[in-house]
Structures are given as structure tokens and as C-alpha cells.
Amino acid sequence: MKKKISLSKYGVYIILLLLILVFTFTTDSFMTGKNILNIGRQVSMIGICAVGMTMVLLTGGIDISVGAMIALTGVICSKLMVESGLHMILAILITLGIGTALGLFVGFMVTRFGVPALIATLAMQTIAKGIAYILTGGIPIYGLDDSFRIFGQGYIWIIPTPLVIMVLVFIFGYWMLEKTCFGRHVYAIGGNEEVARLSGINVAKRKMQIYSFSGFFASLSGIIMLSRINSGQPAVGTGFEMDVITGAVLGGVSVAGGEGRITNVIAGVLIMGILSNGMVLLNLDEYWQWVVKGIVLFIAVAFDNIQKKRDQAK
């Protein structure tokens, strides 16, 4: 009994360690200071979005719009700075507000009109992608001020700025889910929504807040991505939701809702970042990288379902 519990609880860390060992011995440049910092920069946007995705998954929902939201908010922020001449701080605040509002709209459609989360976020994905291309005409927006690079390319001491932001977001997510009534309500809704409603929890309000958080974190990632590539590109973020969802599920967040801890999601996100980085160092074709990531998601969800069946059989 104890061995099974340990495997379920620490399996993600074992996988992480094995992955590090594999790429350490199969590549010459994996375990270098420069590459480690590069991995930290690469996983930051996945990690930030994964905090919002974790909240959504814990309620039994899903958000597949995060990739398109990254593209749209990056385009909006770049247009505000380059074409409207707004100061970057004001442009960032407006962009975060728009991302949060779009997330709130998705939550509204899910709770008030009963639109399934998959359909609602698929619709938002399509809308966000379309608006991004309408605003740019398919042409990237250049001319960002050099000072804006700090968010995606800069350092705080020797630590990449995006990595510092990701850590702060994870700390915030941990506090919200583990130390507040908001977190208790999230787990209750995911465990049994009807029971949560009968116990006095405002399920609709909580769900709208959760999708708002997801929109906020996606827009924050969009700003970091914009700073990193130094241009507003409508095509950026394609397939990004795949890495985010896989990272959260690898971290033990159940796709059925109600189970999972943000602390383990950190390991899941690192696995996705290290996997991507290692495959690049091994010169693995991009198409094969897609195949590997798809297989990893299959395995993660299958393991989650097997574990759930075992728990129900006890």
C-alpha cells in the first residue's frame, strides 16, 4: 500500500531525475550553466500558464485557448507601445486587463450558458487567433523599445527575469490553492460540483474567477514572449497549450478534477522544458518532437486514470 502511494506522490520527481540523467550522458552541453539558465527561461511561460491551467483542471475544466491568447496579447501590447505610443507599463497593464476580461468571458459562457469548457475555450482560441491576424494583417509588429527586453531577455542578478516571474507566480498559486478559502472551494468543486453548490459555495463565481486567472496568466506569458522575440507575431504560441496541459497532468493534476498539487506541477513543467531542450540538443526532428510530446500526454493521462481506478477499488 505504501509503495503505491509513494510512486503516485513522487513518480514525477523520479521521471524528472531520469530525464536529467539521460540527457546529461547523451549530450555534451546539457548540464552546463548556460543551458540550465536557458531551460529556466524556456519553461517560464509554460509554468506561468500552468498555474492557471491547474486551477481550471482542478474544477474538471480545461483551457485550450492559452496559446492563441499568448499571440493575441503579444500583438495587443506591441500595438499599444509601437503604434499608440503608450508607455510600456501602461501598455502591459491594459494588456493584462484585456487577457483577464477574455478569461472572464469564457468563464461566463461556461457557467451562465452551460457551454462545455472544451468548446468555450476552443471558440476563444479561434477568436483570439483571428483577432491577432486582423490586427496585424499577418505581418509582425516591430519597433519595440530596448528597455522592454528586460521582461523576456533580461536578468535579475544571474537569474533570467522570466524565471523569477514564474517562481513568484507559483508562490502566488500555492498560496491561493493551499492557504485560502478560494483553494478549498476549487478542490470542492472539482470533487463534486453539486455537493459544493449545496454546501453554499458560489460555483459560478469561483469558475469565472478561475478562468479569469487563466486569462491573466496567459496574457502575462504573452508579454514575456513578446519581450523575448522582440516583435508582436500573430503566429506565436501555436500548440503551446499542449505543453501546458501535459506539464500540469504530469504534475499529478487529474483531468477529472479535484486532485493535484501545485508543488508537483513545477516538476511536470520542468519535465516538459527539459524534454524539449534535450530533444533539440539531440537534433531530433521537430515533427518527431511532436510525436514524443503526444505520447507523453497519453502516458500521463493513462497513469492518472489507472491511479484513480486503484483508489476507487480500495
N, C-alpha and C positions, 0 to 999 in steps of 0.2 A: 504493500500500500504506500509506504513512504517513498519508495523508489519511483513510483509513478508520479507522485506529487512533485518530487524533485525534478524529474525530467520535464514535466509540464512547466514548472516555475523557472528553471534555469536552462532549458534547452536552447533558447535563443542566444544565450551567452556562450554556450558550447559551440554552436554554429558559427558565431562571430569569431571565436578564438581559432577554430579550424580554418576558417576562411583567411584569416590573417596569416596563419602558418603556411597555407597552400601558396598564397601569392608571395610570401617572403622567400620561399625556396624555389619558386618557379620564375621569378623576375629579379632583376638586379637593382631596380630603382624603386621598388615598392616601399621598403622600410627605410626611407630617408626622410629627414626633417622637412624638406621642401614638398615631398609628395604627401606626407601626413597633413601638413597645413593645407595643401591643395584639396585633399579629401574633405577636410573640415569646411572649406569654402563651398565645395560642391554639394555637400549634404545639407547645408544650412537651409536652403529654400525648401527641400523635401521635408526637413524636420519642422520648420515653421508651419507648413501646411498640414503636416501630420498631427499637430496638436489640435487643430480644428477638426480634422478628419476623425480623430479619436473620439471627440465629443459626439460627432454625428453618428459614427458606428456604434457607440455605446447605447444609443437610443434605438438601434435597429435600422437606422437610415444609411444613406450613402451620398457622397457628393462627387460626381464625376466632372464637375464644371471647373475645378480649380486650375487646370492647365489653360483653358480659354480665359479665365479670369486674370491669370498672370499676364497674358498677352494684352488683354483689354486695358487693364490698369496701367501697364507699362506705357501703352500708347497714349492714354489719357494724361498721365503725368508728364510725358515728354512734350505733348502738345501745349499743356499749360505753361511749361517753362520756356519752350522754344518759340512758340507762335503767339502766346498770350503775354509773355514776358513776366510771369509771376515769379516771385522769389521761391526757391526750391522748397523751403519749409512749408509755405502756404500751399504750394502745389502738392506736396506729399500729404498734407492734412486733408485737402479736398479729395485726393485720390483714395485715401483710406476711408473717407466718409462714403464715397460712391461704392467702393467694394463692400462695405458693411451694409449699405442700403440694398444692394443687389442680393446679398445673402439673406437679408431680412425679407425681401420679396419672395425668395424661394421658400423660406420658412412659412410665409403667409399662405402661399399656394398649397403647401403640404398640409398645413393644419386647418385652414379655413375651407378649402375646396376639396380636400382629400386626394390631391394629386400624389401618386406614389413618388417617393424621394428620387428613385432612379429616373423617372420620366421628367420630374420637375428640374432636376439638375442637368439632364440631357438637353432639355429645352433651353436652359440658361447657357449651357455650353455652346449651343448653336447660335443663340442670340449674341453672346459675348464675342464669339469669333466673327460673326457678321458685322457687328458694330466696329470692331477693331479694323477690319478691312475697309469699311465705309469711311472711317475717319482718316485713314492713310492712303486710300486708293491702292493699297498693296505695296506702297513704297515706304521703306523705313524712314523714320524721322531722326535726323542727325542734328548736331549743333548744341549738345548739352554742355553746360559749364563744367570746367575741370573739377571744381570743388564738389560736384555731385558724385564723383567717382569714389568718395570715401565710403559710401554705403555698400558698394559691391566689390571694390578693389582695394580698399584701404586696410589699415591695421590699427589695432589698439595695443600698443607695445609690440609684441611679435605675433599676436593673435589676430587672424583675419576678422575684420569688423562683422561680416555676416555670421560668423561662428559665434561671436559674442552676443549678437542679437538673438540667434537661435537658442542659446543657453538661457537667456532672460525669458524668452517665450516659453520654454519648457518649465522653468521655475514658476511662471505665472500659471501655466496649465496644471502643474502639480498642485499648486495652492488651490486653484478653483475646484479641481476634481476631488481632492483628498481632504481639504480643510474647511470647506464651506457647505452650506445647505444646497447651493446650486449643484455641487457634485453629487450629493446624496440623492437629489431629485433626478439627475441624469441616470444614475445607476438604477433607480427605482423604475423609471420609465422604460429603460431597456429590459429590465427583469420581467415586468408585467405592466403594460401601459394602463390597462383597465383598473387594476388594483391601485396603481399610483394615482389615477384620477379620483377613485373612490376615497382614497386617503387624504384628499384635499389638495393635491399638487395640481397647479395650473399647467397642464401638459402642453397646451397650445403656446402659452407664453414662453415656457422653457425651450420648446423646439425652435421657436422663432429666434430666441437668443442664441441658441446653438448654431443655427445656420448663419446668423449674423457674425458670430465669431469665425466661422469657416470663411466667410466672405472677407472679413477683415484680415485674417492671416494670409489668405491667397493674394490680396492686394499688397500686403507688406512684402510678400515674396516677389510680386511683380515689380515693386520699386527696387528691390535688391537686384533682380535680374536686369532691369533697365540700367542700373548703375554699372553692373558687371560688363554688359556688352556695349554700353555707351550709345545705345540707339533704341528707339521705340519700334519694335518689329512685330507686326501682327501675326506672324507665323510661329513666334516663340512659344514654348510651353506645350507644344503638341505631344500628347502621350504622357505628360507629366503626372497626371492623376494616377497612372499605373504604378509608378514608383511610390507615390504617397500611400495609396491603399495597401500595396504589398508590404511596405515598411510597417504600417500600423498593424496589419494582420500577423506579420512575422513577430511583432512585439506582443502577441497574445490577445489582441483585441478581437473579440468574437464578432463575426459578421451578423450573427443573430441578435446581438445587443446584450447589454447588462454585465459583460465580463471583460476584464482587461485593465492594465495599469499603465499610466503614462511613463513610469520609470522604465518599463520593458520596451516601450515604443522607441526609446532612444537607441537601444541595441538593434531593433529592427531597421531603423533608419540608417544606422551605421553599416549594417549588412548590405543594404541596397547601394550605399555610396561606395563601399569597398568593392563590392561585386562589379559595379560599373567601371570603377577605376582600374581594377585588376584586369578586366577583360580588354580594356583599351591598351594597357601595358603589354598584354599578350598578343596584341594586334588581331584580336578576334573581330571578324567582320560584323558590322553594325546589325545586319539582319539576323545573324546568329545571336547577338546580344538580346534582341527582342525575344527570340525563342527561349533563351535561358531565363529571362525575367518572367515570361509567361509560365514556364514550368515551375519556377519558384513560387509564384502566386497559387498555382494549382496545389502544390505540396502544402503550402501554408494553410489554405482553406480546408484541405482534406484532413490535415492534422487537427485543426480546430474542431471539425465535425466528429472525428474519432474520439477526441478527448471529451466532447460533450456527451456522446453516447455512453462512454465509460462512466461518466459522472451520474448519468440518469439510471444506469444499471446498478449503482451501489445502493 
